[in-house]
Amino acid sequence: MKFGMTFGQLNPACWLDAVVEADRLGFESAWLPEHLVLPIEMRGQLVPGEEHPPVPPGTPIFDVGAYLGFVAAQTTQIRLGTFVYLLGIRHPFVGARVFATLDVISGGRVEVGVGAGWLVNEWPTVGLDPKTRGRRLDEAIEVCKCLWTEEIIEHHGEFFDFAPVMFEPKPVQDPHPPVVIGGESVRALRRAARLGDGWIGMSHTPESVVDQVKRLRELEDEYGRADRPVEVTVMGAVDTPTDVERWTEAGVDRLIVVPWKRSRGAVAALQEFAAAHIDGGGTT
């Protein structure tokens, strides 16, 4: 089991201290949430069935390239992920550049977490039709992979169209940083099986994640990639070593934990968690 932490459950004033300590303690990864803009009136569901948007519009949102680059300069081994970046709301030149740069300056520590986005009216705010966001994301992922791996790239698609270009520098990771698809819907799981190196879900228990993992494995078979299984990441709790066994049996590869109750206690909580569950390599 690999253990990650999230910035999303912390006051931003505590982010740097927490991630630097998580790096020292051997946590495998740190994950930064992302939006381009938050409308005053929000429409959409992060988790199907919830009654209210999960974040207020005044929530601080940081540019992932700038902030994770800042973190990369002050850490040595912890991987840096987005949970999740709205790749489709931007031109893929922008997203590909962000993650290629981060991968170079971090020495190959980037996890490209992307999703179609739950906040429906974020898209018309920037002049885009939210009904196209899934297709835009699919095309943007494909374009980014080409930009990261090919010498000369030309693309003529539904949403993005450009003549031959060159794109340097390439990422450090070969063939490119892992693309981790976020979302709880069947469409998100299908996208992960078809285009992703990993899938990242929301908060789960070992019992609740079983159906999602089962569906994901079925989709892998459908796309002929049973020999290249999608890495499974979710948020969840660990209180005892038995809990870790339960998560492993449920098919989870990486668990994002929030062991603190208050932001100011995050560093101490990370230390206690690491002492109980981490062997020094970000795993148990």
Backbone as CSV, one residue per row, in Angstrom:
resi,resn,N_x,N_y,N_z,CA_x,CA_y,CA_z,C_x,C_y,C_z
1,MET,0.839,-1.195,0.000,0.000,0.000,0.000,0.875,1.246,0.000
2,LYS,0.598,2.149,-0.926,1.260,3.452,-0.943,0.347,4.468,-0.267
3,PHE,0.946,5.382,0.496,0.160,6.379,1.215,0.457,7.779,0.694
4,GLY,-0.626,8.510,0.415,-0.504,9.897,0.007,-1.218,10.807,0.984
5,MET,-0.954,12.098,0.874,-1.657,13.118,1.645,-2.285,14.096,0.667
6,THR,-3.270,14.850,1.129,-3.915,15.841,0.275,-3.820,17.222,0.888
7,PHE,-3.593,18.205,0.044,-3.632,19.603,0.486,-5.063,20.072,0.706
8,GLY,-6.016,19.366,0.086,-7.392,19.847,0.056,-8.075,19.885,1.411
9,GLN,-7.574,19.148,2.389,-8.171,19.128,3.724,-7.375,19.969,4.720
10,LEU,-6.548,20.884,4.204,-5.688,21.695,5.059,-5.847,23.179,4.765
11,ASN,-5.653,23.992,5.776,-5.518,25.429,5.564,-4.241,25.678,4.758
12,PRO,-4.300,26.481,3.684,-3.097,26.698,2.870,-1.882,27.181,3.649
13,ALA,-2.093,27.852,4.781,-0.964,28.305,5.588,-0.153,27.135,6.135
14,CYS,-0.756,25.958,6.165,-0.080,24.770,6.719,0.462,23.846,5.636
15,TRP,0.227,24.154,4.376,0.582,23.236,3.291,2.066,22.903,3.268
16,LEU,2.901,23.931,3.263,4.324,23.683,3.073,4.911,22.860,4.214
17,ASP,4.605,23.213,5.446,5.131,22.451,6.575,4.688,20.995,6.492
18,ALA,3.423,20.771,6.108,2.893,19.415,6.054,3.564,18.594,4.968
19,VAL,3.722,19.159,3.780,4.280,18.365,2.684,5.777,18.127,2.870
20,VAL,6.488,19.088,3.429,7.917,18.883,3.692,8.099,17.766,4.721
21,GLU,7.250,17.755,5.744,7.337,16.691,6.739,6.899,15.346,6.143
22,ALA,5.847,15.358,5.319,5.411,14.120,4.667,6.517,13.545,3.798
23,ASP,7.247,14.398,3.115,8.394,13.964,2.306,9.452,13.316,3.195
24,ARG,9.764,13.949,4.311,10.778,13.410,5.221,10.344,12.076,5.810
25,LEU,9.050,11.939,6.076,8.535,10.736,6.730,8.378,9.556,5.773
26,GLY,8.414,9.818,4.483,8.291,8.730,3.524,6.921,8.548,2.914
27,PHE,6.023,9.538,3.063,4.759,9.459,2.332,5.071,9.443,0.839
28,GLU,4.325,8.639,0.086,4.629,8.433,-1.327,4.222,9.609,-2.208
29,SER,3.140,10.317,-1.860,2.629,11.343,-2.771,1.847,12.410,-2.017
30,ALA,1.704,13.577,-2.663,0.899,14.685,-2.156,0.044,15.194,-3.304
31,TRP,-1.227,15.517,-3.027,-2.208,15.785,-4.077,-2.872,17.141,-3.873
32,LEU,-2.848,17.948,-4.941,-3.370,19.317,-4.891,-4.660,19.421,-5.705
33,PRO,-5.773,19.856,-5.092,-7.015,20.065,-5.849,-6.896,21.290,-6.749
34,GLU,-7.804,21.382,-7.749,-7.646,22.446,-8.737,-8.981,22.814,-9.364
35,HIS,-9.170,24.096,-9.596,-10.225,24.636,-10.460,-9.623,25.824,-11.180
36,LEU,-10.245,26.204,-12.278,-9.812,27.414,-12.966,-10.481,28.637,-12.346
37,VAL,-11.775,28.522,-12.030,-12.512,29.619,-11.406,-13.725,29.025,-10.702
38,LEU,-14.177,29.670,-9.615,-15.342,29.197,-8.875,-16.483,30.212,-9.005
39,PRO,-17.536,29.889,-9.736,-18.679,30.799,-9.831,-19.347,30.997,-8.469
40,ILE,-19.945,32.153,-8.277,-20.642,32.433,-7.027,-21.776,31.437,-6.814
41,GLU,-22.544,31.190,-7.872,-23.629,30.209,-7.800,-23.149,28.920,-8.453
42,MET,-22.999,27.871,-7.668,-22.436,26.625,-8.170,-23.516,25.623,-8.532
43,ARG,-23.269,24.891,-9.614,-24.143,23.798,-10.026,-23.291,22.585,-10.347
44,GLY,-23.651,21.459,-9.748,-22.917,20.230,-10.000,-22.716,19.445,-8.715
45,GLN,-22.359,18.170,-8.876,-22.151,17.282,-7.744,-20.792,16.615,-7.864
46,LEU,-19.979,16.774,-6.830,-18.705,16.079,-6.794,-18.926,14.589,-6.555
47,VAL,-19.844,14.280,-5.655,-20.233,12.903,-5.375,-21.709,12.767,-5.736
48,PRO,-22.073,11.812,-6.610,-23.478,11.664,-7.007,-24.405,11.557,-5.805
49,GLY,-25.462,12.375,-5.813,-26.448,12.323,-4.751,-26.284,13.355,-3.659
50,GLU,-25.131,14.032,-3.606,-24.955,15.022,-2.543,-25.819,16.248,-2.840
51,GLU,-26.275,16.917,-1.772,-27.246,17.988,-1.915,-26.618,19.348,-2.147
52,HIS,-25.372,19.542,-1.705,-24.762,20.856,-1.794,-23.372,20.756,-2.413
53,PRO,-22.939,21.783,-3.141,-21.558,21.792,-3.631,-20.583,21.654,-2.463
54,PRO,-19.489,20.934,-2.633,-18.597,20.624,-1.511,-17.678,21.753,-1.083
55,VAL,-17.555,22.800,-1.894,-16.666,23.903,-1.527,-17.374,25.233,-1.748
56,PRO,-17.129,26.220,-0.893,-17.688,27.558,-1.115,-16.898,28.294,-2.189
57,PRO,-17.492,29.273,-2.876,-16.803,29.954,-3.972,-15.609,30.784,-3.532
58,GLY,-15.495,31.071,-2.244,-14.342,31.821,-1.755,-13.146,30.962,-1.402
59,THR,-13.219,29.663,-1.683,-12.106,28.758,-1.383,-10.859,29.171,-2.161
60,PRO,-9.693,29.297,-1.509,-8.473,29.656,-2.245,-8.095,28.559,-3.238
61,ILE,-7.824,28.965,-4.473,-7.403,28.040,-5.530,-6.034,28.486,-6.030
62,PHE,-5.079,27.576,-6.036,-3.712,27.909,-6.427,-3.368,27.288,-7.777
63,ASP,-2.582,27.992,-8.561,-2.096,27.466,-9.825,-1.198,26.257,-9.551
64,VAL,-1.506,25.126,-10.186,-0.781,23.901,-9.837,0.671,23.949,-10.284
65,GLY,0.930,24.567,-11.425,2.314,24.644,-11.882,3.178,25.448,-10.936
66,ALA,2.673,26.602,-10.523,3.445,27.456,-9.625,3.610,26.806,-8.257
67,TYR,2.496,26.294,-7.694,2.609,25.791,-6.328,3.385,24.478,-6.257
68,LEU,3.103,23.548,-7.136,3.827,22.276,-7.075,5.286,22.447,-7.485
69,GLY,5.579,23.429,-8.324,6.974,23.738,-8.607,7.691,24.240,-7.365
70,PHE,7.002,25.061,-6.582,7.515,25.559,-5.310,7.772,24.395,-4.348
71,VAL,6.826,23.455,-4.298,6.984,22.284,-3.435,8.125,21.393,-3.926
72,ALA,8.224,21.219,-5.229,9.269,20.361,-5.791,10.652,20.826,-5.369
73,ALA,10.816,22.156,-5.281,12.126,22.707,-4.930,12.491,22.461,-3.474
74,GLN,11.498,22.090,-2.646,11.759,21.934,-1.220,11.540,20.509,-0.721
75,THR,11.381,19.574,-1.665,11.226,18.171,-1.319,12.154,17.344,-2.196
76,THR,12.304,16.075,-1.855,13.265,15.246,-2.594,12.672,13.991,-3.211
77,GLN,11.640,13.403,-2.594,11.161,12.122,-3.092,9.653,12.012,-3.242
78,ILE,8.895,12.807,-2.535,7.445,12.676,-2.577,6.932,13.024,-3.973
79,ARG,6.014,12.202,-4.479,5.439,12.461,-5.792,4.379,13.552,-5.683
80,LEU,4.185,14.296,-6.766,3.335,15.481,-6.759,2.203,15.301,-7.759
81,GLY,0.981,15.223,-7.232,-0.165,14.951,-8.088,-1.237,16.022,-8.004
82,THR,-2.118,16.008,-8.990,-3.278,16.906,-9.016,-4.540,16.075,-8.845
83,PHE,-5.463,16.600,-8.044,-6.642,15.818,-7.653,-7.891,16.698,-7.709
84,VAL,-8.393,17.041,-8.924,-7.821,16.766,-10.240,-7.740,18.062,-11.032
85,TYR,-6.875,18.059,-12.051,-6.652,19.194,-12.943,-7.666,19.137,-14.081
86,LEU,-8.291,20.288,-14.383,-9.272,20.351,-15.469,-8.545,20.563,-16.797
87,LEU,-7.993,19.474,-17.297,-7.215,19.538,-18.528,-8.057,20.003,-19.706
88,GLY,-9.304,19.549,-19.797,-10.138,19.854,-20.956,-10.626,21.284,-21.032
89,ILE,-10.548,22.037,-19.948,-11.038,23.409,-19.965,-9.993,24.367,-20.539
90,ARG,-8.800,23.823,-20.789,-7.693,24.592,-21.348,-7.257,23.954,-22.668
91,HIS,-6.498,24.683,-23.446,-5.875,24.068,-24.615,-4.827,23.075,-24.120
92,PRO,-4.692,21.918,-24.772,-3.701,20.941,-24.305,-2.268,21.443,-24.328
93,PHE,-1.967,22.467,-25.129,-0.624,23.053,-25.062,-0.336,23.551,-23.649
94,VAL,-1.360,24.118,-23.008,-1.185,24.681,-21.669,-0.957,23.564,-20.650
95,GLY,-1.854,22.570,-20.641,-1.719,21.485,-19.691,-0.451,20.682,-19.899
96,ALA,-0.136,20.373,-21.143,1.076,19.599,-21.424,2.316,20.336,-20.958
97,ARG,2.331,21.650,-21.120,3.489,22.447,-20.702,3.624,22.452,-19.184
98,VAL,2.505,22.602,-18.485,2.539,22.603,-17.016,3.182,21.330,-16.491
99,PHE,2.699,20.189,-16.957,3.157,18.926,-16.391,4.535,18.514,-16.897
100,ALA,4.868,18.861,-18.125,6.224,18.585,-18.601,7.241,19.375,-17.791
101,THR,6.942,20.641,-17.542,7.852,21.470,-16.749,7.995,20.929,-15.339
102,LEU,6.866,20.589,-14.706,6.915,20.038,-13.347,7.696,18.737,-13.292
103,ASP,7.536,17.911,-14.313,8.241,16.642,-14.296,9.751,16.850,-14.405
104,VAL,10.152,17.811,-15.209,11.583,18.098,-15.355,12.156,18.653,-14.061
105,ILE,11.516,19.677,-13.490,12.111,20.331,-12.323,12.014,19.473,-11.063
106,SER,11.070,18.510,-11.038,10.946,17.627,-9.870,11.770,16.364,-10.014
107,GLY,12.404,16.172,-11.152,13.158,14.951,-11.365,12.287,13.739,-11.615
108,GLY,11.122,13.958,-12.253,10.258,12.838,-12.605,9.330,12.382,-11.500
109,ARG,8.703,13.340,-10.797,7.857,12.981,-9.652,6.390,13.348,-9.849
110,VAL,5.952,13.557,-11.079,4.611,14.087,-11.328,3.597,12.970,-11.582
111,GLU,2.395,13.148,-11.016,1.221,12.334,-11.313,0.171,13.270,-11.896
112,VAL,-0.222,13.024,-13.142,-1.144,13.917,-13.841,-2.580,13.481,-13.567
113,GLY,-3.131,13.947,-12.455,-4.514,13.652,-12.133,-5.445,14.606,-12.864
114,VAL,-6.339,14.069,-13.684,-7.243,14.890,-14.490,-8.668,14.360,-14.379
115,GLY,-9.630,15.244,-14.650,-11.029,14.836,-14.634,-11.871,15.758,-15.482
116,ALA,-13.088,15.303,-15.790,-13.989,16.119,-16.611,-14.545,17.295,-15.829
117,GLY,-14.624,17.153,-14.506,-15.073,18.269,-13.682,-16.531,18.141,-13.278
118,TRP,-16.776,18.310,-11.975,-18.134,18.222,-11.440,-18.861,19.554,-11.475
119,LEU,-18.118,20.668,-11.503,-18.716,22.002,-11.387,-19.195,22.447,-12.778
120,VAL,-20.446,22.126,-13.069,-20.966,22.280,-14.426,-20.842,23.714,-14.931
121,ASN,-21.178,24.700,-14.101,-21.201,26.076,-14.611,-19.840,26.764,-14.555
122,GLU,-18.789,26.038,-14.205,-17.441,26.579,-14.384,-17.122,26.722,-15.869
123,TRP,-17.699,25.850,-16.686,-17.379,25.815,-18.113,-17.989,26.984,-18.890
124,PRO,-19.303,27.263,-18.784,-19.819,28.441,-19.489,-19.226,29.750,-18.989
125,THR,-18.729,29.765,-17.753,-18.080,30.961,-17.241,-16.869,31.337,-18.090
126,VAL,-16.199,30.331,-18.670,-15.043,30.594,-19.532,-15.393,30.404,-21.013
127,GLY,-16.700,30.320,-21.315,-17.140,30.296,-22.710,-17.199,28.931,-23.353
128,LEU,-17.285,27.849,-22.556,-17.314,26.500,-23.114,-18.599,25.783,-22.711
129,ASP,-19.046,24.890,-23.568,-20.256,24.113,-23.330,-19.942,22.956,-22.376
130,PRO,-20.545,22.914,-21.195,-20.226,21.837,-20.252,-20.606,20.455,-20.767
131,LYS,-21.513,20.387,-21.738,-21.899,19.084,-22.281,-20.764,18.436,-23.068
132,THR,-19.772,19.231,-23.432,-18.653,18.687,-24.217,-17.453,18.331,-23.348
133,ARG,-17.557,18.504,-22.034,-16.342,18.442,-21.219,-15.702,17.052,-21.203
134,GLY,-16.504,15.994,-21.284,-15.917,14.668,-21.336,-15.155,14.423,-22.627
135,ARG,-15.748,14.807,-23.752,-15.088,14.612,-25.041,-13.858,15.496,-25.163
136,ARG,-13.951,16.713,-24.628,-12.786,17.602,-24.650,-11.633,17.013,-23.840
137,LEU,-11.959,16.432,-22.691,-10.916,15.826,-21.866,-10.265,14.654,-22.591
138,ASP,-11.075,13.789,-23.189,-10.529,12.636,-23.908,-9.548,13.081,-24.988
139,GLU,-9.956,14.076,-25.757,-9.092,14.549,-26.848,-7.841,15.226,-26.291
140,ALA,-8.005,15.991,-25.214,-6.852,16.679,-24.635,-5.827,15.691,-24.093
141,ILE,-6.288,14.605,-23.478,-5.358,13.582,-22.990,-4.561,13.006,-24.147
142,GLU,-5.230,12.674,-25.215,-4.547,12.089,-26.370,-3.527,13.063,-26.955
143,VAL,-3.890,14.344,-27.038,-2.962,15.342,-27.573,-1.752,15.490,-26.663
144,CYS,-1.980,15.549,-25.353,-0.865,15.703,-24.423,0.111,14.531,-24.526
145,LYS,-0.401,13.334,-24.635,0.480,12.175,-24.767,1.364,12.300,-26.005
146,CYS,0.790,12.803,-27.091,1.588,13.016,-28.311,2.636,14.100,-28.087
147,LEU,2.241,15.195,-27.449,3.182,16.283,-27.194,4.329,15.826,-26.309
148,TRP,4.046,14.934,-25.370,5.070,14.463,-24.437,6.010,13.421,-25.035
149,THR,5.600,12.784,-26.119,6.365,11.622,-26.593,6.866,11.721,-28.029
150,GLU,6.266,12.561,-28.864,6.608,12.586,-30.282,7.430,13.823,-30.633
151,GLU,8.290,13.694,-31.628,9.155,14.813,-32.020,8.368,15.905,-32.720
152,ILE,7.542,15.529,-33.680,6.710,16.476,-34.421,5.266,16.049,-34.259
153,ILE,4.411,16.988,-33.886,3.024,16.671,-33.567,2.093,17.511,-34.430
154,GLU,1.116,16.846,-35.043,0.056,17.517,-35.802,-1.259,16.895,-35.375
155,HIS,-2.293,17.735,-35.229,-3.559,17.200,-34.725,-4.728,17.945,-35.371
156,HIS,-5.726,17.174,-35.769,-6.948,17.750,-36.335,-8.128,16.995,-35.728
157,GLY,-8.687,17.565,-34.649,-9.744,16.883,-33.927,-11.003,17.708,-33.825
158,GLU,-11.924,17.239,-32.978,-13.203,17.920,-32.799,-13.038,19.265,-32.118
159,PHE,-12.118,19.352,-31.163,-11.971,20.565,-30.373,-10.632,21.273,-30.568
160,PHE,-9.619,20.543,-30.967,-8.274,21.113,-31.100,-7.727,20.786,-32.483
161,ASP,-7.181,21.805,-33.124,-6.714,21.649,-34.498,-5.455,22.479,-34.678
162,PHE,-4.358,21.820,-35.044,-3.137,22.588,-35.257,-2.208,21.877,-36.236
163,ALA,-1.466,22.703,-36.966,-0.463,22.227,-37.916,0.747,21.693,-37.153
164,PRO,1.708,21.077,-37.842,2.851,20.462,-37.158,3.591,21.429,-36.237
165,VAL,3.862,20.932,-35.028,4.615,21.698,-34.029,5.662,20.788,-33.405
166,MET,6.606,21.408,-32.718,7.534,20.673,-31.855,7.297,21.136,-30.433
167,PHE,7.554,20.245,-29.475,7.218,20.526,-28.080,8.339,20.010,-27.193
168,GLU,9.112,20.927,-26.655,10.231,20.584,-25.780,10.203,21.484,-24.542
169,PRO,10.720,21.006,-23.398,11.338,19.698,-23.184,10.297,18.614,-22.976
170,LYS,10.701,17.373,-23.224,9.849,16.245,-22.911,9.927,15.966,-21.406
171,PRO,8.891,15.328,-20.853,8.961,14.944,-19.440,10.104,13.974,-19.176
172,VAL,10.498,13.882,-17.932,11.548,12.949,-17.524,11.043,11.510,-17.551
173,GLN,9.815,11.296,-17.070,9.279,9.938,-16.973,8.984,9.367,-18.358
174,ASP,9.257,8.082,-18.508,9.131,7.411,-19.795,7.955,6.436,-19.775
175,PRO,7.004,6.525,-20.685,7.016,7.427,-21.843,6.508,8.827,-21.523
176,HIS,5.792,8.944,-20.374,5.289,10.243,-19.927,4.831,10.089,-18.486
177,PRO,4.557,11.179,-17.768,4.043,11.047,-16.401,2.734,10.259,-16.388
178,PRO,2.494,9.478,-15.330,1.245,8.721,-15.263,0.031,9.642,-15.340
179,VAL,-0.934,9.247,-16.165,-2.201,9.966,-16.277,-3.221,9.242,-15.406
180,VAL,-3.713,9.950,-14.391,-4.611,9.364,-13.405,-5.981,10.016,-13.579
181,ILE,-6.982,9.214,-13.907,-8.309,9.734,-14.223,-9.170,9.777,-12.971
182,GLY,-9.754,10.942,-12.687,-10.616,11.096,-11.534,-12.085,11.004,-11.884
183,GLY,-12.890,10.600,-10.908,-14.334,10.555,-11.096,-14.933,9.244,-10.636
184,GLU,-16.160,9.306,-10.166,-16.845,8.123,-9.643,-17.842,7.522,-10.633
185,SER,-18.116,8.200,-11.730,-19.124,7.720,-12.671,-18.589,6.578,-13.525
186,VAL,-19.509,5.865,-14.169,-19.107,4.807,-15.097,-18.293,5.397,-16.241
187,ARG,-18.638,6.600,-16.677,-17.868,7.251,-17.747,-16.429,7.492,-17.314
188,ALA,-16.245,7.905,-16.066,-14.885,8.144,-15.563,-14.102,6.842,-15.484
189,LEU,-14.751,5.781,-15.020,-14.083,4.480,-14.955,-13.719,3.985,-16.349
190,ARG,-14.614,4.179,-17.293,-14.328,3.778,-18.672,-13.157,4.586,-19.237
191,ARG,-13.124,5.875,-18.932,-12.017,6.722,-19.399,-10.691,6.242,-18.790
192,ALA,-10.727,5.876,-17.514,-9.513,5.377,-16.864,-9.034,4.091,-17.513
193,ALA,-9.960,3.187,-17.825,-9.583,1.920,-18.447,-9.064,2.114,-19.864
194,ARG,-9.578,3.126,-20.546,-9.198,3.339,-21.944,-7.968,4.208,-22.101
195,LEU,-7.847,5.271,-21.265,-6.809,6.271,-21.474,-5.859,6.443,-20.293
196,GLY,-6.189,5.900,-19.137,-5.435,6.212,-17.928,-4.398,5.180,-17.535
197,ASP,-3.451,5.647,-16.775,-2.516,4.755,-16.076,-3.027,4.441,-14.680
198,GLY,-3.947,5.287,-14.199,-4.518,5.096,-12.883,-5.915,5.681,-12.816
199,TRP,-6.641,5.330,-11.754,-7.946,5.913,-11.444,-7.885,6.442,-10.027
200,ILE,-8.441,7.647,-9.817,-8.475,8.230,-8.481,-9.916,8.552,-8.122
201,GLY,-10.386,7.956,-7.036,-11.750,8.161,-6.592,-11.810,9.061,-5.367
202,MET,-13.023,9.253,-4.879,-13.222,10.104,-3.717,-13.118,9.268,-2.444
203,SER,-13.709,9.738,-1.351,-13.635,9.026,-0.078,-14.396,7.709,-0.162
204,HIS,-13.753,6.647,0.326,-14.342,5.319,0.284,-14.038,4.577,1.572
205,THR,-14.685,3.448,1.716,-14.325,2.428,2.687,-13.882,1.208,1.890
206,PRO,-13.218,0.248,2.535,-12.857,-0.969,1.797,-14.073,-1.658,1.180
207,GLU,-15.229,-1.516,1.835,-16.434,-2.143,1.307,-17.000,-1.375,0.121
208,SER,-17.001,-0.049,0.196,-17.635,0.744,-0.867,-16.830,0.769,-2.150
209,VAL,-15.519,0.554,-2.074,-14.689,0.658,-3.273,-14.699,-0.623,-4.102
210,VAL,-15.173,-1.710,-3.523,-15.100,-3.008,-4.207,-15.824,-2.989,-5.544
211,ASP,-17.026,-2.436,-5.579,-17.790,-2.414,-6.830,-17.096,-1.577,-7.895
212,GLN,-16.486,-0.460,-7.489,-15.780,0.374,-8.449,-14.572,-0.359,-9.034
213,VAL,-13.829,-1.033,-8.184,-12.658,-1.777,-8.664,-13.093,-2.915,-9.586
214,LYS,-14.153,-3.606,-9.218,-14.651,-4.697,-10.056,-15.038,-4.182,-11.436
215,ARG,-15.761,-3.056,-11.472,-16.176,-2.482,-12.758,-14.960,-2.044,-13.568
216,LEU,-13.981,-1.477,-12.898,-12.766,-1.037,-13.571,-12.039,-2.226,-14.207
217,ARG,-11.946,-3.323,-13.491,-11.269,-4.510,-14.030,-12.038,-5.089,-15.218
218,GLU,-13.349,-5.036,-15.164,-14.158,-5.498,-16.300,-13.898,-4.634,-17.526
219,LEU,-13.790,-3.336,-17.318,-13.525,-2.424,-18.433,-12.124,-2.620,-18.985
220,GLU,-11.166,-2.929,-18.122,-9.816,-3.248,-18.600,-9.858,-4.436,-19.560
221,ASP,-10.602,-5.449,-19.199,-10.737,-6.613,-20.074,-11.376,-6.215,-21.399
222,GLU,-12.377,-5.340,-21.316,-13.068,-4.888,-22.525,-12.119,-4.165,-23.474
223,TYR,-11.176,-3.418,-22.908,-10.222,-2.673,-23.737,-8.918,-3.431,-23.970
224,GLY,-8.880,-4.695,-23.567,-7.729,-5.538,-23.856,-6.461,-5.133,-23.132
225,ARG,-6.590,-4.690,-21.912,-5.404,-4.258,-21.165,-5.325,-4.914,-19.789
226,ALA,-5.772,-6.148,-19.716,-5.704,-6.868,-18.445,-4.267,-7.033,-17.970
227,ASP,-3.305,-6.988,-18.916,-1.898,-7.119,-18.538,-1.300,-5.795,-18.095
228,ARG,-2.061,-4.703,-18.202,-1.604,-3.378,-17.768,-2.659,-2.792,-16.831
229,PRO,-2.830,-3.339,-15.640,-3.912,-2.898,-14.768,-3.782,-1.441,-14.352
230,VAL,-4.919,-0.800,-14.252,-4.990,0.589,-13.816,-4.728,0.653,-12.312
231,GLU,-3.836,1.547,-11.899,-3.553,1.722,-10.475,-4.727,2.426,-9.803
232,VAL,-5.152,1.921,-8.662,-6.338,2.425,-7.959,-5.921,3.278,-6.766
233,THR,-6.416,4.516,-6.760,-6.174,5.450,-5.663,-7.503,5.968,-5.138
234,VAL,-7.699,5.957,-3.830,-8.877,6.574,-3.223,-8.472,7.225,-1.911
235,MET,-9.380,8.032,-1.386,-9.214,8.569,-0.037,-9.887,7.632,0.952
236,GLY,-9.266,7.486,2.121,-9.859,6.614,3.127,-9.072,6.635,4.424
237,ALA,-9.602,5.952,5.411,-9.022,5.974,6.753,-8.285,4.677,7.056
238,VAL,-7.236,4.809,7.854,-6.487,3.656,8.369,-6.276,3.881,9.863
239,ASP,-6.774,2.966,10.649,-6.588,3.046,12.092,-5.723,1.917,12.626
240,THR,-5.751,0.761,11.959,-4.990,-0.398,12.412,-4.341,-1.081,11.217
241,PRO,-3.311,-1.904,11.427,-2.727,-2.672,10.319,-3.755,-3.541,9.610
242,THR,-4.769,-3.978,10.326,-5.827,-4.769,9.700,-6.564,-3.963,8.646
243,ASP,-6.718,-2.662,8.899,-7.361,-1.799,7.906,-6.573,-1.786,6.605
244,VAL,-5.257,-1.760,6.704,-4.424,-1.774,5.499,-4.660,-3.059,4.716
245,GLU,-4.757,-4.171,5.399,-5.023,-5.447,4.733,-6.373,-5.414,4.025
246,ARG,-7.357,-4.797,4.654,-8.694,-4.717,4.053,-8.666,-3.871,2.790
247,TRP,-7.945,-2.766,2.815,-7.830,-1.938,1.619,-7.126,-2.703,0.501
248,THR,-6.080,-3.424,0.851,-5.343,-4.189,-0.155,-6.225,-5.264,-0.773
249,GLU,-6.966,-5.966,0.054,-7.865,-7.002,-0.439,-8.961,-6.428,-1.325
250,ALA,-9.335,-5.167,-1.073,-10.359,-4.512,-1.887,-9.822,-4.063,-3.241
251,GLY,-8.500,-4.133,-3.439,-7.923,-3.788,-4.734,-7.351,-2.396,-4.821
252,VAL,-7.130,-1.734,-3.666,-6.588,-0.375,-3.650,-5.059,-0.432,-3.624
253,ASP,-4.430,0.381,-4.467,-2.969,0.439,-4.542,-2.395,1.623,-3.763
254,ARG,-3.123,2.730,-3.753,-2.666,3.935,-3.056,-3.836,4.508,-2.267
255,LEU,-3.556,4.877,-1.025,-4.585,5.446,-0.164,-4.157,6.851,0.248
256,ILE,-5.023,7.819,-0.023,-4.791,9.192,0.411,-5.454,9.360,1.775
257,VAL,-4.653,9.685,2.768,-5.152,9.726,4.139,-5.163,11.155,4.669
258,VAL,-6.059,11.376,5.621,-6.176,12.671,6.313,-6.173,12.365,7.807
259,PRO,-4.985,12.132,8.387,-4.943,11.695,9.784,-5.142,12.813,10.797
260,TRP,-5.213,14.056,10.363,-5.356,15.170,11.295,-6.825,15.569,11.434
261,LYS,-7.154,16.203,12.555,-8.492,16.742,12.780,-8.519,18.252,12.586
262,ARG,-7.369,18.893,12.831,-7.237,20.334,12.608,-5.950,20.585,11.845
263,SER,-5.946,21.624,11.031,-4.770,21.905,10.197,-3.516,22.100,11.030
264,ARG,-3.642,22.775,12.149,-2.459,23.054,12.959,-1.880,21.795,13.603
265,GLY,-2.645,20.709,13.581,-2.137,19.450,14.104,-1.689,18.486,13.025
266,ALA,-1.607,18.962,11.778,-1.329,18.064,10.657,0.053,17.430,10.753
267,VAL,1.080,18.209,11.073,2.442,17.675,11.101,2.556,16.568,12.144
268,ALA,2.037,16.798,13.340,2.093,15.777,14.382,1.293,14.539,13.983
269,ALA,0.152,14.747,13.336,-0.671,13.610,12.915,0.024,12.790,11.833
270,LEU,0.702,13.459,10.916,1.469,12.748,9.897,2.591,11.927,10.535
271,GLN,3.229,12.487,11.534,4.297,11.768,12.232,3.757,10.514,12.913
272,GLU,2.618,10.644,13.567,2.020,9.493,14.245,1.597,8.427,13.237
273,PHE,1.022,8.855,12.130,0.595,7.894,11.110,1.797,7.156,10.526
274,ALA,2.846,7.897,10.216,4.038,7.282,9.630,4.666,6.278,10.591
275,ALA,4.711,6.617,11.870,5.292,5.709,12.853,4.520,4.399,12.925
276,ALA,3.217,4.487,12.692,2.373,3.291,12.806,2.293,2.483,11.517
277,HIS,2.420,3.166,10.343,2.040,2.489,9.107,3.032,2.571,7.953
278,ILE,4.051,3.408,8.043,4.942,3.599,6.892,6.327,3.064,7.213
279,ASP,6.882,2.338,6.255,8.190,1.702,6.485,9.368,2.545,6.018
280,GLY,9.087,3.804,5.577,10.164,4.683,5.118,10.201,4.848,3.621
281,GLY,9.438,4.029,2.895,9.413,4.143,1.438,8.059,4.546,0.905
282,GLY,7.230,5.120,1.788,5.909,5.554,1.343,4.912,4.419,1.279
283,THR,5.274,3.234,1.794,4.396,2.085,1.734,4.360,1.391,3.082
284,THR,3.416,0.461,3.195,3.357,-0.369,4.388,3.489,-1.827,4.008
